Every structure is written in structure tokens, then in C-alpha cells.
Amino acid sequence: MNKKGQALVEYVLIIALISVVIIGIVNMFGGYLKDSMTKSSCELVGEEYQKGAKAGEGTCVPKSN
């Protein structure tokens, strides 16, 4: 009878499921992504990357001569 409303609900459910999966992936690998961005920014500003205790905790430190 009202197939358009049913299709809309199905699309919303699919988008919600995809969103939950993407959020889960980012939570699992977020620290590694943050580390790779930090490494790149350290190189841009001429500093050295120092690895942290856990993924995502790395920082830039001035280069020692």
C-alpha cells in the first residue's frame, strides 16, 4: 500500500548500520591513524616523532643534535 514509506525506513536502517560499522572501525584503529598524522606533522615542523606507550599517544619532540 505505502511502499515509499517502507523503502525510506529500509534506507535509513541501512545507513544507520553502515554508520555503526564505520564508528566501530574508527574506534579500533583511531590511535594508529592519529599516530600516522602525528608522524607527518612532526616531519613538517622539523621535529622528531616519539612513540607513546599506546597507539595514539605519540608526540613530537625537538630534534637533539
C-alpha positions, 0 to 999 in steps of 0.5 A, a space after each residue: 500500500 505505502 511502499 515509499 514509506 517502507 523503502 525510506 525506513 529500509 534506507 535509513 536502517 541501512 545507513 544507520 548500520 553502515 554508520 555503526 560499522 564505520 564508528 566501530 572501525 574508527 574506534 579500533 584503529 583511531 590511535 594508529 591513524 592519529 599516530 600516522 598524522 602525528 608522524 607527518 606533522 612532526 616531519 613538517 615542523 622539523 621535529 622528531 616523532 616519539 612513540 607513546 606507550 599506546 597507539 595514539 599517544 605519540 608526540 613530537 619532540 625537538 630534534 637533539 643534535 
